[in-house]
Structure formats: structure tokens, C-alpha cells
Amino acid sequence: MAVLRRPKSGRVVAGVCAAIANRYGWSANVVRLVVILSCRGHSS
């Protein structure tokens, strides 16, 4: 199993999204957008 490593260029949530994107070869902006939309959907 590969280890996720947060890039030094990002910060907290953005960095975690960038690490996930790097792991799977996706765009970091797409992962960030998915996180924002999923958080927005759960707020009351």
C-alpha cells in the first residue's frame, strides 16, 4: 500500500487534497471541488 504524503506547497485541507490527487493521478482542483461540494451538501 502506498503512503500518502502531503506536499509542502499546500496547506492543511488543500495539501491533503493535493496528496490524494497525486496518489491517483488526478487534478488537485478536482479533488478540492469534490471536497467543497460534499461539505456543502452536509451543512444545515
PASE-178660 format. One record per atom (N, C-alpha, C, O): z, x, y; atom name; residue number from 0. Coordinates in steps of 0.2 Angstrom, whole numbers, m for minus. Atoms other than C-alpha are relative to their C-alpha. Last residue first. Layout:
# PASE-178660
+-------+-------+-------+------+-----+
!    up !  east ! north ! atom !   n !
+-------+-------+-------+------+-----+
!     Z !     X !     Y !   CA ! NUM !
...
+-------+-------+-------+------+-----+
***
This chain:
# PASE-178660
+-------+-------+-------+------+-----+
!    up !  east ! north ! atom !   n !
+-------+-------+-------+------+-----+
!    m1 !     7 !    m1 !    N !  43 !
!    38 !  m139 !   113 !   CA !  43 !
!    m1 !    m2 !     7 !    C !  43 !
!     0 !    m7 !     9 !    O !  43 !
!    m4 !     1 !    m5 !    N !  42 !
!    30 !  m122 !   108 !   CA !  42 !
!     1 !    m8 !     2 !    C !  42 !
!    m4 !   m11 !     0 !    O !  42 !
!    m7 !     2 !     3 !    N !  41 !
!    23 !  m120 !    91 !   CA !  41 !
!     5 !    m1 !     6 !    C !  41 !
!    11 !    m3 !     4 !    O !  41 !
!     1 !     6 !     4 !    N !  40 !
!     4 !  m121 !    96 !   CA !  40 !
!     7 !    m2 !    m2 !    C !  40 !
!     8 !    m8 !    m4 !    O !  40 !
!     1 !     5 !    m5 !    N !  39 !
!     7 !  m108 !   110 !   CA !  39 !
!     0 !    m7 !    m4 !    C !  39 !
!     3 !   m12 !    m1 !    O !  39 !
!    m7 !     1 !    m4 !    N !  38 !
!    14 !   m95 !    98 !   CA !  38 !
!    m1 !    m7 !     4 !    C !  38 !
!     4 !   m10 !     5 !    O !  38 !
!    m4 !     3 !     5 !    N !  37 !
!    m2 !   m98 !    86 !   CA !  37 !
!     7 !    m1 !     4 !    C !  37 !
!    11 !    m5 !     2 !    O !  37 !
!     2 !     6 !     2 !    N !  36 !
!   m14 !   m96 !   101 !   CA !  36 !
!     5 !    m3 !    m5 !    C !  36 !
!     7 !    m9 !    m5 !    O !  36 !
!    m1 !     5 !    m6 !    N !  35 !
!    m6 !   m81 !   108 !   CA !  35 !
!    m1 !    m7 !    m2 !    C !  35 !
!     3 !   m11 !     0 !    O !  35 !
!    m7 !     0 !    m1 !    N !  34 !
!    m5 !   m72 !    91 !   CA !  34 !
!     2 !    m5 !     5 !    C !  34 !
!     6 !    m9 !     5 !    O !  34 !
!    m3 !     4 !     6 !    N !  33 !
!   m23 !   m77 !    87 !   CA !  33 !
!     7 !    m1 !     1 !    C !  33 !
!    10 !    m6 !     0 !    O !  33 !
!     2 !     7 !    m1 !    N !  32 !
!   m29 !   m70 !   104 !   CA !  32 !
!     3 !    m5 !    m5 !    C !  32 !
!     6 !   m10 !    m3 !    O !  32 !
!    m5 !     2 !    m6 !    N !  31 !
!   m19 !   m54 !   101 !   CA !  31 !
!    m2 !    m7 !     2 !    C !  31 !
!     3 !   m11 !     3 !    O !  31 !
!    m7 !     1 !     3 !    N !  30 !
!   m28 !   m52 !    84 !   CA !  30 !
!     5 !    m2 !     5 !    C !  30 !
!     9 !    m7 !     4 !    O !  30 !
!     0 !     6 !     5 !    N !  29 !
!   m45 !   m55 !    92 !   CA !  29 !
!     7 !    m1 !    m3 !    C !  29 !
!     9 !    m7 !    m3 !    O !  29 !
!     0 !     6 !    m4 !    N !  28 !
!   m41 !   m43 !   106 !   CA !  28 !
!     0 !    m6 !    m4 !    C !  28 !
!     3 !   m11 !    m2 !    O !  28 !
!    m7 !     1 !    m2 !    N !  27 !
!   m36 !   m29 !    93 !   CA !  27 !
!     0 !    m6 !     5 !    C !  27 !
!     5 !   m10 !     5 !    O !  27 !
!    m1 !    m2 !    m7 !    N !  26 !
!   m54 !   m30 !    86 !   CA !  26 !
!     8 !    m2 !     1 !    C !  26 !
!    10 !    m7 !    m1 !    O !  26 !
!     1 !     6 !    m5 !    N !  25 !
!   m53 !   m30 !    67 !   CA !  25 !
!     1 !     2 !     7 !    C !  25 !
!     3 !     8 !     8 !    O !  25 !
!     6 !    m2 !    m3 !    N !  24 !
!   m54 !   m15 !    55 !   CA !  24 !
!    m2 !    m6 !     4 !    C !  24 !
!    m8 !    m7 !     5 !    O !  24 !
!     5 !     4 !     3 !    N !  23 !
!   m40 !   m22 !    44 !   CA !  23 !
!    m7 !     1 !     3 !    C !  23 !
!   m12 !    m2 !     0 !    O !  23 !
!    m1 !     0 !     7 !    N !  22 !
!   m27 !    m8 !    47 !   CA !  22 !
!    m6 !    m4 !    m3 !    C !  22 !
!    m8 !    m2 !    m9 !    O !  22 !
!     2 !    m7 !     2 !    N !  21 !
!   m33 !    m5 !    65 !   CA !  21 !
!     0 !     0 !    m8 !    C !  21 !
!    m4 !     2 !   m11 !    O !  21 !
!     7 !     0 !    m1 !    N !  20 !
!   m31 !   m24 !    69 !   CA !  20 !
!    m3 !     7 !    m3 !    C !  20 !
!    m8 !     7 !    m6 !    O !  20 !
!     3 !     4 !     5 !    N !  19 !
!   m14 !   m24 !    62 !   CA !  19 !
!    m7 !     0 !     0 !    C !  19 !
!   m11 !     0 !    m5 !    O !  19 !
!    m1 !    m3 !     6 !    N !  18 !
!    m9 !    m9 !    72 !   CA !  18 !
!    m3 !    m4 !    m6 !    C !  18 !
!    m6 !    m2 !   m10 !    O !  18 !
!     5 !    m6 !     0 !    N !  17 !
!   m17 !   m16 !    88 !   CA !  17 !
!     1 !     3 !    m7 !    C !  17 !
!    m4 !     5 !   m10 !    O !  17 !
!     7 !     3 !     1 !    N !  16 !
!    m7 !   m32 !    85 !   CA !  16 !
!    m5 !     5 !    m1 !    C !  16 !
!   m10 !     4 !    m5 !    O !  16 !
!     0 !     2 !     7 !    N !  15 !
!     9 !   m22 !    83 !   CA !  15 !
!    m7 !    m3 !    m1 !    C !  15 !
!    m9 !    m2 !    m7 !    O !  15 !
!     0 !    m6 !     5 !    N !  14 !
!     5 !   m12 !    99 !   CA !  14 !
!     0 !    m3 !    m7 !    C !  14 !
!    m4 !     0 !   m11 !    O !  14 !
!     7 !    m3 !     0 !    N !  13 !
!     1 !   m28 !   109 !   CA !  13 !
!    m1 !     6 !    m5 !    C !  13 !
!    m6 !     6 !    m8 !    O !  13 !
!     4 !     5 !     4 !    N !  12 !
!    18 !   m35 !   103 !   CA !  12 !
!    m7 !     2 !     0 !    C !  12 !
!   m11 !     1 !    m5 !    O !  12 !
!    m3 !     5 !     4 !    N !  11 !
!    28 !   m20 !   108 !   CA !  11 !
!    m5 !    m4 !    m4 !    C !  11 !
!    m8 !    m2 !    m9 !    O !  11 !
!    m7 !     2 !    m1 !    N !  10 !
!    17 !    m9 !   119 !   CA !  10 !
!     2 !    m5 !    m5 !    C !  10 !
!    m2 !   m10 !    m6 !    O !  10 !
!    m2 !     7 !    m1 !    N !   9 !
!     0 !    m1 !   115 !   CA !   9 !
!     8 !    m1 !     1 !    C !   9 !
!    11 !     4 !     1 !    O !   9 !
!     3 !     3 !    m6 !    N !   8 !
!    m6 !    17 !   118 !   CA !   8 !
!     2 !    m7 !     1 !    C !   8 !
!     1 !   m10 !     7 !    O !   8 !
!    m4 !    m2 !    m6 !    N !   7 !
!     6 !    25 !   106 !   CA !   7 !
!    m3 !    m3 !     6 !    C !   7 !
!     1 !    m4 !    11 !    O !   7 !
!     2 !    m5 !    m4 !    N !   6 !
!    m2 !    16 !    91 !   CA !   6 !
!     4 !     1 !     6 !    C !   6 !
!     7 !    m3 !     9 !    O !   6 !
!     2 !     2 !    m7 !    N !   5 !
!     9 !     6 !    80 !   CA !   5 !
!    m3 !     6 !     4 !    C !   5 !
!     1 !    11 !     5 !    O !   5 !
!    m2 !    m4 !    m5 !    N !   4 !
!     8 !    12 !    62 !   CA !   4 !
!    m2 !    m2 !     7 !    C !   4 !
!    m8 !    m3 !     8 !    O !   4 !
!     2 !     1 !    m6 !    N !   3 !
!     6 !     1 !    47 !   CA !   3 !
!     3 !     4 !     5 !    C !   3 !
!    10 !     5 !     5 !    O !   3 !
!    m5 !     1 !    m5 !    N !   2 !
!     8 !     9 !    31 !   CA !   2 !
!    m3 !    m2 !     6 !    C !   2 !
!    m8 !     1 !     9 !    O !   2 !
!     1 !    m4 !    m6 !    N !   1 !
!    m5 !     7 !    17 !   CA !   1 !
!     6 !    m2 !     5 !    C !   1 !
!     9 !    m7 !     5 !    O !   1 !
!     0 !     4 !    m6 !    N !   0 !
!     0 !     0 !     0 !   CA !   0 !
!     0 !     4 !     6 !    C !   0 !
!     4 !     9 !     7 !    O !   0 !
+-------+-------+-------+------+-----+
***
